[in-house]
């Protein structure tokens, strides 16, 4: 186990990223949080391809949230 994971475990935290399959010592991770993190990461990767969304950062927070909802709808429909 790496020093980073040892420190997280001492603080009472759970690793979210899935360990490599070829590790000799298997460590625990939260599978549900890993799936949620993966979905969020992919959402922002796909949303950068939607025209106009990166420029929404210049707008107010409510407009940016609306742009996120619109992008999520387009991704969901595809």
PDB file with SEQRES, HELIX, SHEET and CRYST1 records, atoms N, CA, C and O in Angstrom:
SEQRES   1 A   78  UNK UNK UNK UNK UNK UNK UNK UNK UNK UNK UNK UNK UNK          
SEQRES   2 A   78  UNK UNK UNK UNK UNK UNK UNK UNK UNK UNK UNK UNK UNK          
SEQRES   3 A   78  UNK UNK UNK UNK UNK UNK UNK UNK UNK UNK UNK UNK UNK          
SEQRES   4 A   78  UNK UNK UNK UNK UNK UNK UNK UNK UNK UNK UNK UNK UNK          
SEQRES   5 A   78  UNK UNK UNK UNK UNK UNK UNK UNK UNK UNK UNK UNK UNK          
SEQRES   6 A   78  UNK UNK UNK UNK UNK UNK UNK UNK UNK UNK UNK UNK UNK          
HELIX    1 AA1 UNK A    3  UNK A   10  1                                   8    
HELIX    2 AA2 UNK A   31  UNK A   47  1                                  17    
HELIX    3 AA3 UNK A   54  UNK A   58  5                                   5    
HELIX    4 AA4 UNK A   61  UNK A   77  1                                  17    
CRYST1    1.000    1.000    1.000  90.00  90.00  90.00 P 1           1          
ATOM      1  N   UNK A   1       0.853  -1.168   0.000  1.00  0.00           N  
ATOM      2  CA  UNK A   1       0.000   0.000   0.000  1.00  0.00           C  
ATOM      3  C   UNK A   1       0.904   1.238   0.000  1.00  0.00           C  
ATOM      4  O   UNK A   1       1.915   1.279   0.701  1.00  0.00           O  
ATOM      5  N   UNK A   2       0.535   2.218  -0.775  1.00  0.00           N  
ATOM      6  CA  UNK A   2       1.358   3.416  -0.891  1.00  0.00           C  
ATOM      7  C   UNK A   2       1.216   4.293   0.354  1.00  0.00           C  
ATOM      8  O   UNK A   2       0.313   4.110   1.169  1.00  0.00           O  
ATOM      9  N   UNK A   3       2.132   5.242   0.471  1.00  0.00           N  
ATOM     10  CA  UNK A   3       2.105   6.159   1.612  1.00  0.00           C  
ATOM     11  C   UNK A   3       0.840   7.008   1.600  1.00  0.00           C  
ATOM     12  O   UNK A   3       0.293   7.340   2.651  1.00  0.00           O  
ATOM     13  N   UNK A   4       0.386   7.352   0.406  1.00  0.00           N  
ATOM     14  CA  UNK A   4      -0.833   8.156   0.282  1.00  0.00           C  
ATOM     15  C   UNK A   4      -2.042   7.395   0.823  1.00  0.00           C  
ATOM     16  O   UNK A   4      -2.857   7.954   1.557  1.00  0.00           O  
ATOM     17  N   UNK A   5      -2.150   6.120   0.459  1.00  0.00           N  
ATOM     18  CA  UNK A   5      -3.287   5.325   0.918  1.00  0.00           C  
ATOM     19  C   UNK A   5      -3.201   5.041   2.416  1.00  0.00           C  
ATOM     20  O   UNK A   5      -4.222   4.979   3.101  1.00  0.00           O  
ATOM     21  N   UNK A   6      -1.982   4.871   2.919  1.00  0.00           N  
ATOM     22  CA  UNK A   6      -1.810   4.664   4.353  1.00  0.00           C  
ATOM     23  C   UNK A   6      -2.261   5.895   5.128  1.00  0.00           C  
ATOM     24  O   UNK A   6      -2.925   5.779   6.158  1.00  0.00           O  
ATOM     25  N   UNK A   7      -1.901   7.065   4.632  1.00  0.00           N  
ATOM     26  CA  UNK A   7      -2.293   8.313   5.295  1.00  0.00           C  
ATOM     27  C   UNK A   7      -3.812   8.499   5.257  1.00  0.00           C  
ATOM     28  O   UNK A   7      -4.414   8.919   6.245  1.00  0.00           O  
ATOM     29  N   UNK A   8      -4.430   8.184   4.111  1.00  0.00           N  
ATOM     30  CA  UNK A   8      -5.890   8.285   4.017  1.00  0.00           C  
ATOM     31  C   UNK A   8      -6.570   7.352   5.006  1.00  0.00           C  
ATOM     32  O   UNK A   8      -7.549   7.724   5.653  1.00  0.00           O  
ATOM     33  N   UNK A   9      -6.040   6.131   5.120  1.00  0.00           N  
ATOM     34  CA  UNK A   9      -6.638   5.153   6.024  1.00  0.00           C  
ATOM     35  C   UNK A   9      -6.507   5.605   7.479  1.00  0.00           C  
ATOM     36  O   UNK A   9      -7.419   5.390   8.278  1.00  0.00           O  
ATOM     37  N   UNK A  10      -5.375   6.231   7.830  1.00  0.00           N  
ATOM     38  CA  UNK A  10      -5.183   6.736   9.189  1.00  0.00           C  
ATOM     39  C   UNK A  10      -6.168   7.853   9.511  1.00  0.00           C  
ATOM     40  O   UNK A  10      -6.559   8.026  10.665  1.00  0.00           O  
ATOM     41  N   UNK A  11      -6.567   8.607   8.498  1.00  0.00           N  
ATOM     42  CA  UNK A  11      -7.520   9.696   8.694  1.00  0.00           C  
ATOM     43  C   UNK A  11      -8.965   9.207   8.645  1.00  0.00           C  
ATOM     44  O   UNK A  11      -9.894   9.999   8.801  1.00  0.00           O  
ATOM     45  N   UNK A  12      -9.158   7.908   8.429  1.00  0.00           N  
ATOM     46  CA  UNK A  12     -10.502   7.349   8.402  1.00  0.00           C  
ATOM     47  C   UNK A  12     -11.223   7.544   7.085  1.00  0.00           C  
ATOM     48  O   UNK A  12     -12.453   7.510   7.034  1.00  0.00           O  
ATOM     49  N   UNK A  13     -10.462   7.750   6.016  1.00  0.00           N  
ATOM     50  CA  UNK A  13     -11.057   7.979   4.702  1.00  0.00           C  
ATOM     51  C   UNK A  13     -10.923   6.733   3.844  1.00  0.00           C  
ATOM     52  O   UNK A  13     -10.060   5.888   4.084  1.00  0.00           O  
ATOM     53  N   UNK A  14     -11.787   6.627   2.838  1.00  0.00           N  
ATOM     54  CA  UNK A  14     -11.784   5.489   1.933  1.00  0.00           C  
ATOM     55  C   UNK A  14     -11.323   5.932   0.559  1.00  0.00           C  
ATOM     56  O   UNK A  14     -11.748   6.973   0.057  1.00  0.00           O  
ATOM     57  N   UNK A  15     -10.455   5.143  -0.045  1.00  0.00           N  
ATOM     58  CA  UNK A  15     -10.002   5.446  -1.400  1.00  0.00           C  
ATOM     59  C   UNK A  15     -11.159   5.252  -2.364  1.00  0.00           C  
ATOM     60  O   UNK A  15     -11.944   4.315  -2.223  1.00  0.00           O  
ATOM     61  N   UNK A  16     -11.262   6.134  -3.338  1.00  0.00           N  
ATOM     62  CA  UNK A  16     -12.367   6.076  -4.288  1.00  0.00           C  
ATOM     63  C   UNK A  16     -11.926   5.432  -5.594  1.00  0.00           C  
ATOM     64  O   UNK A  16     -12.730   4.779  -6.259  1.00  0.00           O  
ATOM     65  N   UNK A  17     -10.670   5.604  -5.973  1.00  0.00           N  
ATOM     66  CA  UNK A  17     -10.190   5.098  -7.251  1.00  0.00           C  
ATOM     67  C   UNK A  17      -9.898   3.608  -7.135  1.00  0.00           C  
ATOM     68  O   UNK A  17      -9.294   3.153  -6.164  1.00  0.00           O  
ATOM     69  N   UNK A  18     -10.328   2.869  -8.123  1.00  0.00           N  
ATOM     70  CA  UNK A  18     -10.173   1.424  -8.151  1.00  0.00           C  
ATOM     71  C   UNK A  18      -8.692   1.052  -8.237  1.00  0.00           C  
ATOM     72  O   UNK A  18      -7.953   1.663  -9.007  1.00  0.00           O  
ATOM     73  N   UNK A  19      -8.240   0.045  -7.447  1.00  0.00           N  
ATOM     74  CA  UNK A  19      -6.841  -0.370  -7.527  1.00  0.00           C  
ATOM     75  C   UNK A  19      -6.577  -1.149  -8.817  1.00  0.00           C  
ATOM     76  O   UNK A  19      -7.497  -1.685  -9.435  1.00  0.00           O  
ATOM     77  N   UNK A  20      -5.318  -1.199  -9.205  1.00  0.00           N  
ATOM     78  CA  UNK A  20      -4.949  -1.965 -10.393  1.00  0.00           C  
ATOM     79  C   UNK A  20      -5.184  -3.447 -10.146  1.00  0.00           C  
ATOM     80  O   UNK A  20      -5.053  -3.919  -9.016  1.00  0.00           O  
ATOM     81  N   UNK A  21      -5.529  -4.176 -11.188  1.00  0.00           N  
ATOM     82  CA  UNK A  21      -5.871  -5.591 -11.029  1.00  0.00           C  
ATOM     83  C   UNK A  21      -4.640  -6.461 -10.784  1.00  0.00           C  
ATOM     84  O   UNK A  21      -4.782  -7.581 -10.292  1.00  0.00           O  
ATOM     85  N   UNK A  22      -3.432  -5.981 -11.111  1.00  0.00           N  
ATOM     86  CA  UNK A  22      -2.240  -6.811 -10.952  1.00  0.00           C  
ATOM     87  C   UNK A  22      -1.526  -6.587  -9.618  1.00  0.00           C  
ATOM     88  O   UNK A  22      -0.391  -7.033  -9.455  1.00  0.00           O  
ATOM     89  N   UNK A  23      -2.154  -5.918  -8.677  1.00  0.00           N  
ATOM     90  CA  UNK A  23      -1.558  -5.688  -7.359  1.00  0.00           C  
ATOM     91  C   UNK A  23      -1.574  -6.982  -6.548  1.00  0.00           C  
ATOM     92  O   UNK A  23      -2.544  -7.739  -6.590  1.00  0.00           O  
ATOM     93  N   UNK A  24      -0.500  -7.224  -5.816  1.00  0.00           N  
ATOM     94  CA  UNK A  24      -0.455  -8.430  -4.984  1.00  0.00           C  
ATOM     95  C   UNK A  24      -1.291  -8.245  -3.721  1.00  0.00           C  
ATOM     96  O   UNK A  24      -1.922  -9.189  -3.247  1.00  0.00           O  
ATOM     97  N   UNK A  25      -1.294  -7.030  -3.180  1.00  0.00           N  
ATOM     98  CA  UNK A  25      -2.106  -6.734  -2.001  1.00  0.00           C  
ATOM     99  C   UNK A  25      -3.322  -5.945  -2.466  1.00  0.00           C  
ATOM    100  O   UNK A  25      -3.207  -4.812  -2.933  1.00  0.00           O  
ATOM    101  N   UNK A  26      -4.472  -6.557  -2.330  1.00  0.00           N  
ATOM    102  CA  UNK A  26      -5.711  -5.901  -2.746  1.00  0.00           C  
ATOM    103  C   UNK A  26      -6.169  -4.947  -1.649  1.00  0.00           C  
ATOM    104  O   UNK A  26      -6.133  -5.288  -0.467  1.00  0.00           O  
ATOM    105  N   UNK A  27      -6.597  -3.759  -2.041  1.00  0.00           N  
ATOM    106  CA  UNK A  27      -7.105  -2.799  -1.067  1.00  0.00           C  
ATOM    107  C   UNK A  27      -8.578  -2.532  -1.347  1.00  0.00           C  
ATOM    108  O   UNK A  27      -9.063  -2.712  -2.464  1.00  0.00           O  
ATOM    109  N   UNK A  28      -9.260  -2.107  -0.323  1.00  0.00           N  
ATOM    110  CA  UNK A  28     -10.688  -1.809  -0.451  1.00  0.00           C  
ATOM    111  C   UNK A  28     -10.886  -0.426  -1.057  1.00  0.00           C  
ATOM    112  O   UNK A  28     -10.061   0.472  -0.886  1.00  0.00           O  
ATOM    113  N   UNK A  29     -11.984  -0.280  -1.758  1.00  0.00           N  
ATOM    114  CA  UNK A  29     -12.399   1.019  -2.281  1.00  0.00           C  
ATOM    115  C   UNK A  29     -13.910   1.016  -2.347  1.00  0.00           C  
ATOM    116  O   UNK A  29     -14.541  -0.041  -2.384  1.00  0.00           O  
ATOM    117  N   UNK A  30     -14.481   2.195  -2.359  1.00  0.00           N  
ATOM    118  CA  UNK A  30     -15.931   2.340  -2.402  1.00  0.00           C  
ATOM    119  C   UNK A  30     -16.389   2.282  -3.858  1.00  0.00           C  
ATOM    120  O   UNK A  30     -16.210   3.240  -4.610  1.00  0.00           O  
ATOM    121  N   UNK A  31     -16.969   1.174  -4.243  1.00  0.00           N  
ATOM    122  CA  UNK A  31     -17.361   0.949  -5.634  1.00  0.00           C  
ATOM    123  C   UNK A  31     -18.430   1.943  -6.093  1.00  0.00           C  
ATOM    124  O   UNK A  31     -18.396   2.402  -7.234  1.00  0.00           O  
ATOM    125  N   UNK A  32     -19.374   2.276  -5.214  1.00  0.00           N  
ATOM    126  CA  UNK A  32     -20.438   3.214  -5.573  1.00  0.00           C  
ATOM    127  C   UNK A  32     -19.871   4.610  -5.825  1.00  0.00           C  
ATOM    128  O   UNK A  32     -20.233   5.259  -6.806  1.00  0.00           O  
ATOM    129  N   UNK A  33     -18.983   5.072  -4.943  1.00  0.00           N  
ATOM    130  CA  UNK A  33     -18.370   6.387  -5.135  1.00  0.00           C  
ATOM    131  C   UNK A  33     -17.494   6.409  -6.378  1.00  0.00           C  
ATOM    132  O   UNK A  33     -17.410   7.429  -7.063  1.00  0.00           O  
ATOM    133  N   UNK A  34     -16.836   5.277  -6.675  1.00  0.00           N  
ATOM    134  CA  UNK A  34     -16.005   5.205  -7.874  1.00  0.00           C  
ATOM    135  C   UNK A  34     -16.871   5.376  -9.129  1.00  0.00           C  
ATOM    136  O   UNK A  34     -16.490   6.096 -10.052  1.00  0.00           O  
ATOM    137  N   UNK A  35     -18.026   4.720  -9.164  1.00  0.00           N  
ATOM    138  CA  UNK A  35     -18.923   4.840 -10.317  1.00  0.00           C  
ATOM    139  C   UNK A  35     -19.462   6.259 -10.442  1.00  0.00           C  
ATOM    140  O   UNK A  35     -19.561   6.787 -11.549  1.00  0.00           O  
ATOM    141  N   UNK A  36     -19.811   6.879  -9.325  1.00  0.00           N  
ATOM    142  CA  UNK A  36     -20.317   8.252  -9.355  1.00  0.00           C  
ATOM    143  C   UNK A  36     -19.230   9.214  -9.827  1.00  0.00           C  
ATOM    144  O   UNK A  36     -19.507  10.109 -10.626  1.00  0.00           O  
ATOM    145  N   UNK A  37     -18.002   9.045  -9.346  1.00  0.00           N  
ATOM    146  CA  UNK A  37     -16.889   9.894  -9.764  1.00  0.00           C  
ATOM    147  C   UNK A  37     -16.627   9.733 -11.249  1.00  0.00           C  
ATOM    148  O   UNK A  37     -16.339  10.707 -11.945  1.00  0.00           O  
ATOM    149  N   UNK A  38     -16.725   8.503 -11.734  1.00  0.00           N  
ATOM    150  CA  UNK A  38     -16.500   8.225 -13.154  1.00  0.00           C  
ATOM    151  C   UNK A  38     -17.562   8.914 -14.019  1.00  0.00           C  
ATOM    152  O   UNK A  38     -17.238   9.488 -15.059  1.00  0.00           O  
ATOM    153  N   UNK A  39     -18.816   8.858 -13.596  1.00  0.00           N  
ATOM    154  CA  UNK A  39     -19.890   9.518 -14.345  1.00  0.00           C  
ATOM    155  C   UNK A  39     -19.696  11.030 -14.394  1.00  0.00           C  
ATOM    156  O   UNK A  39     -19.886  11.652 -15.440  1.00  0.00           O  
ATOM    157  N   UNK A  40     -19.319  11.614 -13.267  1.00  0.00           N  
ATOM    158  CA  UNK A  40     -19.104  13.063 -13.224  1.00  0.00           C  
ATOM    159  C   UNK A  40     -17.922  13.455 -14.098  1.00  0.00           C  
ATOM    160  O   UNK A  40     -17.981  14.446 -14.825  1.00  0.00           O  
ATOM    161  N   UNK A  41     -16.848  12.674 -14.027  1.00  0.00           N  
ATOM    162  CA  UNK A  41     -15.667  12.967 -14.846  1.00  0.00           C  
ATOM    163  C   UNK A  41     -16.001  12.885 -16.334  1.00  0.00           C  
ATOM    164  O   UNK A  41     -15.580  13.739 -17.113  1.00  0.00           O  
ATOM    165  N   UNK A  42     -16.752  11.864 -16.727  1.00  0.00           N  
ATOM    166  CA  UNK A  42     -17.141  11.724 -18.133  1.00  0.00           C  
ATOM    167  C   UNK A  42     -18.100  12.827 -18.568  1.00  0.00           C  
ATOM    168  O   UNK A  42     -18.045  13.280 -19.711  1.00  0.00           O  
ATOM    169  N   UNK A  43     -18.975  13.261 -17.665  1.00  0.00           N  
ATOM    170  CA  UNK A  43     -19.895  14.343 -18.007  1.00  0.00           C  
ATOM    171  C   UNK A  43     -19.128  15.593 -18.398  1.00  0.00           C  
ATOM    172  O   UNK A  43     -19.428  16.212 -19.419  1.00  0.00           O  
ATOM    173  N   UNK A  44     -18.137  15.970 -17.591  1.00  0.00           N  
ATOM    174  CA  UNK A  44     -17.382  17.176 -17.903  1.00  0.00           C  
ATOM    175  C   UNK A  44     -16.491  16.984 -19.121  1.00  0.00           C  
ATOM    176  O   UNK A  44     -16.208  17.950 -19.829  1.00  0.00           O  
ATOM    177  N   UNK A  45     -16.042  15.759 -19.384  1.00  0.00           N  
ATOM    178  CA  UNK A  45     -15.266  15.509 -20.597  1.00  0.00           C  
ATOM    179  C   UNK A  45     -16.153  15.677 -21.829  1.00  0.00           C  
ATOM    180  O   UNK A  45     -15.719  16.246 -22.831  1.00  0.00           O  
ATOM    181  N   UNK A  46     -17.397  15.184 -21.762  1.00  0.00           N  
ATOM    182  CA  UNK A  46     -18.316  15.316 -22.896  1.00  0.00           C  
ATOM    183  C   UNK A  46     -18.855  16.739 -23.025  1.00  0.00           C  
ATOM    184  O   UNK A  46     -19.098  17.217 -24.132  1.00  0.00           O  
ATOM    185  N   UNK A  47     -19.037  17.403 -21.903  1.00  0.00           N  
ATOM    186  CA  UNK A  47     -19.615  18.743 -21.962  1.00  0.00           C  
ATOM    187  C   UNK A  47     -18.654  19.750 -22.576  1.00  0.00           C  
ATOM    188  O   UNK A  47     -19.087  20.796 -23.059  1.00  0.00           O  
ATOM    189  N   UNK A  48     -17.360  19.456 -22.566  1.00  0.00           N  
ATOM    190  CA  UNK A  48     -16.412  20.379 -23.189  1.00  0.00           C  
ATOM    191  C   UNK A  48     -16.544  20.360 -24.708  1.00  0.00           C  
ATOM    192  O   UNK A  48     -16.080  21.281 -25.380  1.00  0.00           O  
ATOM    193  N   UNK A  49     -17.172  19.319 -25.255  1.00  0.00           N  
ATOM    194  CA  UNK A  49     -17.385  19.233 -26.697  1.00  0.00           C  
ATOM    195  C   UNK A  49     -18.611  20.017 -27.149  1.00  0.00           C  
ATOM    196  O   UNK A  49     -18.772  20.278 -28.341  1.00  0.00           O  
ATOM    197  N   UNK A  50     -19.470  20.390 -26.220  1.00  0.00           N  
ATOM    198  CA  UNK A  50     -20.683  21.119 -26.564  1.00  0.00           C  
ATOM    199  C   UNK A  50     -20.333  22.592 -26.718  1.00  0.00           C  
ATOM    200  O   UNK A  50     -19.768  23.205 -25.812  1.00  0.00           O  
ATOM    201  N   UNK A  51     -20.669  23.141 -27.853  1.00  0.00           N  
ATOM    202  CA  UNK A  51     -20.296  24.521 -28.161  1.00  0.00           C  
ATOM    203  C   UNK A  51     -21.002  25.493 -27.222  1.00  0.00           C  
ATOM    204  O   UNK A  51     -22.203  25.377 -26.979  1.00  0.00           O  
ATOM    205  N   UNK A  52     -20.262  26.428 -26.711  1.00  0.00           N  
ATOM    206  CA  UNK A  52     -20.826  27.465 -25.866  1.00  0.00           C  
ATOM    207  C   UNK A  52     -20.738  27.188 -24.384  1.00  0.00           C  
ATOM    208  O   UNK A  52     -20.793  28.124 -23.586  1.00  0.00           O  
ATOM    209  N   UNK A  53     -20.605  25.943 -23.988  1.00  0.00           N  
ATOM    210  CA  UNK A  53     -20.559  25.653 -22.559  1.00  0.00           C  
ATOM    211  C   UNK A  53     -19.279  26.159 -21.900  1.00  0.00           C  
ATOM    212  O   UNK A  53     -19.356  26.713 -20.803  1.00  0.00           O  
ATOM    213  N   UNK A  54     -18.109  25.997 -22.512  1.00  0.00           N  
ATOM    214  CA  UNK A  54     -16.912  26.552 -21.851  1.00  0.00           C  
ATOM    215  C   UNK A  54     -16.978  28.061 -21.675  1.00  0.00           C  
ATOM    216  O   UNK A  54     -16.374  28.597 -20.746  1.00  0.00           O  
ATOM    217  N   UNK A  55     -17.697  28.753 -22.546  1.00  0.00           N  
ATOM    218  CA  UNK A  55     -17.810  30.201 -22.426  1.00  0.00           C  
ATOM    219  C   UNK A  55     -18.803  30.604 -21.343  1.00  0.00           C  
ATOM    220  O   UNK A  55     -18.881  31.777 -20.980  1.00  0.00           O  
ATOM    221  N   UNK A  56     -19.556  29.650 -20.830  1.00  0.00           N  
ATOM    222  CA  UNK A  56     -20.538  29.953 -19.792  1.00  0.00           C  
ATOM    223  C   UNK A  56     -19.866  30.276 -18.462  1.00  0.00           C  
ATOM    224  O   UNK A  56     -20.510  30.789 -17.547  1.00  0.00           O  
ATOM    225  N   UNK A  57     -18.580  29.979 -18.353  1.00  0.00           N  
ATOM    226  CA  UNK A  57     -17.860  30.301 -17.123  1.00  0.00           C  
ATOM    227  C   UNK A  57     -17.846  31.810 -16.900  1.00  0.00           C  
ATOM    228  O   UNK A  57     -17.826  32.273 -15.760  1.00  0.00           O  
ATOM    229  N   UNK A  58     -17.856  32.572 -17.990  1.00  0.00           N  
ATOM    230  CA  UNK A  58     -17.832  34.026 -17.883  1.00  0.00           C  
ATOM    231  C   UNK A  58     -19.159  34.590 -17.374  1.00  0.00           C  
ATOM    232  O   UNK A  58     -19.229  35.755 -16.982  1.00  0.00           O  
ATOM    233  N   UNK A  59     -20.189  33.783 -17.379  1.00  0.00           N  
ATOM    234  CA  UNK A  59     -21.512  34.257 -16.991  1.00  0.00           C  
ATOM    235  C   UNK A  59     -21.718  34.108 -15.489  1.00  0.00           C  
ATOM    236  O   UNK A  59     -20.833  33.629 -14.779  1.00  0.00           O  
ATOM    237  N   UNK A  60     -22.865  34.510 -15.019  1.00  0.00           N  
ATOM    238  CA  UNK A  60     -23.201  34.349 -13.608  1.00  0.00           C  
ATOM    239  C   UNK A  60     -23.429  32.876 -13.297  1.00  0.00           C  
ATOM    240  O   UNK A  60     -23.601  32.061 -14.204  1.00  0.00           O  
ATOM    241  N   UNK A  61     -23.429  32.542 -12.024  1.00  0.00           N  
ATOM    242  CA  UNK A  61     -23.539  31.155 -11.583  1.00  0.00           C  
ATOM    243  C   UNK A  61     -24.852  30.519 -12.039  1.00  0.00           C  
ATOM    244  O   UNK A  61     -24.863  29.352 -12.432  1.00  0.00           O  
ATOM    245  N   UNK A  62     -25.945  31.258 -11.995  1.00  0.00           N  
ATOM    246  CA  UNK A  62     -27.236  30.687 -12.386  1.00  0.00           C  
ATOM    247  C   UNK A  62     -27.256  30.360 -13.871  1.00  0.00           C  
ATOM    248  O   UNK A  62     -27.850  29.361 -14.278  1.00  0.00           O  
ATOM    249  N   UNK A  63     -26.614  31.187 -14.681  1.00  0.00           N  
ATOM    250  CA  UNK A  63     -26.541  30.905 -16.110  1.00  0.00           C  
ATOM    251  C   UNK A  63     -25.641  29.707 -16.382  1.00  0.00           C  
ATOM    252  O   UNK A  63     -25.922  28.901 -17.269  1.00  0.00           O  
ATOM    253  N   UNK A  64     -24.557  29.592 -15.617  1.00  0.00           N  
ATOM    254  CA  UNK A  64     -23.662  28.453 -15.786  1.00  0.00           C  
ATOM    255  C   UNK A  64     -24.379  27.163 -15.410  1.00  0.00           C  
ATOM    256  O   UNK A  64     -24.232  26.150 -16.093  1.00  0.00           O  
ATOM    257  N   UNK A  65     -25.157  27.194 -14.327  1.00  0.00           N  
ATOM    258  CA  UNK A  65     -25.914  26.017 -13.917  1.00  0.00           C  
ATOM    259  C   UNK A  65     -26.933  25.639 -14.984  1.00  0.00           C  
ATOM    260  O   UNK A  65     -27.142  24.454 -15.243  1.00  0.00           O  
ATOM    261  N   UNK A  66     -27.560  26.614 -15.597  1.00  0.00           N  
ATOM    262  CA  UNK A  66     -28.502  26.344 -16.684  1.00  0.00           C  
ATOM    263  C   UNK A  66     -27.791  25.698 -17.862  1.00  0.00           C  
ATOM    264  O   UNK A  66     -28.333  24.790 -18.493  1.00  0.00           O  
ATOM    265  N   UNK A  67     -26.584  26.156 -18.163  1.00  0.00           N  
ATOM    266  CA  UNK A  67     -25.812  25.564 -19.253  1.00  0.00           C  
ATOM    267  C   UNK A  67     -25.434  24.124 -18.928  1.00  0.00           C  
ATOM    268  O   UNK A  67     -25.431  23.269 -19.815  1.00  0.00           O  
ATOM    269  N   UNK A  68     -25.117  23.849 -17.675  1.00  0.00           N  
ATOM    270  CA  UNK A  68     -24.808  22.476 -17.251  1.00  0.00           C  
ATOM    271  C   UNK A  68     -26.037  21.588 -17.424  1.00  0.00           C  
ATOM    272  O   UNK A  68     -25.926  20.468 -17.924  1.00  0.00           O  
ATOM    273  N   UNK A  69     -27.209  22.079 -17.014  1.00  0.00           N  
ATOM    274  CA  UNK A  69     -28.443  21.306 -17.181  1.00  0.00           C  
ATOM    275  C   UNK A  69     -28.730  21.040 -18.655  1.00  0.00           C  
ATOM    276  O   UNK A  69     -29.138  19.939 -19.023  1.00  0.00           O  
ATOM    277  N   UNK A  70     -28.519  22.029 -19.481  1.00  0.00           N  
ATOM    278  CA  UNK A  70     -28.755  21.874 -20.911  1.00  0.00           C  
ATOM    279  C   UNK A  70     -27.794  20.852 -21.508  1.00  0.00           C  
ATOM    280  O   UNK A  70     -28.199  20.004 -22.303  1.00  0.00           O  
ATOM    281  N   UNK A  71     -26.530  20.932 -21.128  1.00  0.00           N  
ATOM    282  CA  UNK A  71     -25.539  19.971 -21.623  1.00  0.00           C  
ATOM    283  C   UNK A  71     -25.859  18.563 -21.133  1.00  0.00           C  
ATOM    284  O   UNK A  71     -25.717  17.598 -21.884  1.00  0.00           O  
ATOM    285  N   UNK A  72     -26.291  18.440 -19.880  1.00  0.00           N  
ATOM    286  CA  UNK A  72     -26.651  17.125 -19.345  1.00  0.00           C  
ATOM    287  C   UNK A  72     -27.835  16.541 -20.098  1.00  0.00           C  
ATOM    288  O   UNK A  72     -27.890  15.333 -20.330  1.00  0.00           O  
ATOM    289  N   UNK A  73     -28.776  17.382 -20.479  1.00  0.00           N  
ATOM    290  CA  UNK A  73     -29.929  16.914 -21.252  1.00  0.00           C  
ATOM    291  C   UNK A  73     -29.497  16.402 -22.614  1.00  0.00           C  
ATOM    292  O   UNK A  73     -29.962  15.351 -23.057  1.00  0.00           O  
ATOM    293  N   UNK A  74     -28.608  17.134 -23.286  1.00  0.00           N  
ATOM    294  CA  UNK A  74     -28.118  16.682 -24.592  1.00  0.00           C  
ATOM    295  C   UNK A  74     -27.370  15.360 -24.478  1.00  0.00           C  
ATOM    296  O   UNK A  74     -27.549  14.471 -25.310  1.00  0.00           O  
ATOM    297  N   UNK A  75     -26.536  15.228 -23.455  1.00  0.00           N  
ATOM    298  CA  UNK A  75     -25.788  13.984 -23.267  1.00  0.00           C  
ATOM    299  C   UNK A  75     -26.749  12.848 -22.951  1.00  0.00           C  
ATOM    300  O   UNK A  75     -26.572  11.738 -23.453  1.00  0.00           O  
ATOM    301  N   UNK A  76     -27.761  13.102 -22.130  1.00  0.00           N  
ATOM    302  CA  UNK A  76     -28.723  12.074 -21.767  1.00  0.00           C  
ATOM    303  C   UNK A  76     -29.536  11.624 -22.978  1.00  0.00           C  
ATOM    304  O   UNK A  76     -29.843  10.439 -23.111  1.00  0.00           O  
ATOM    305  N   UNK A  77     -29.886  12.561 -23.862  1.00  0.00           N  
ATOM    306  CA  UNK A  77     -30.676  12.216 -25.045  1.00  0.00           C  
ATOM    307  C   UNK A  77     -29.873  11.405 -26.061  1.00  0.00           C  
ATOM    308  O   UNK A  77     -30.441  10.624 -26.825  1.00  0.00           O  
ATOM    309  N   UNK A  78     -28.570  11.587 -26.069  1.00  0.00           N  
ATOM    310  CA  UNK A  78     -27.735  10.795 -26.992  1.00  0.00           C  
ATOM    311  C   UNK A  78     -27.543   9.449 -26.399  1.00  0.00           C  
ATOM    312  O   UNK A  78     -26.875   8.603 -26.993  1.00  0.00           O  
TER     313      UNK A  78                                                      
END                                                                             
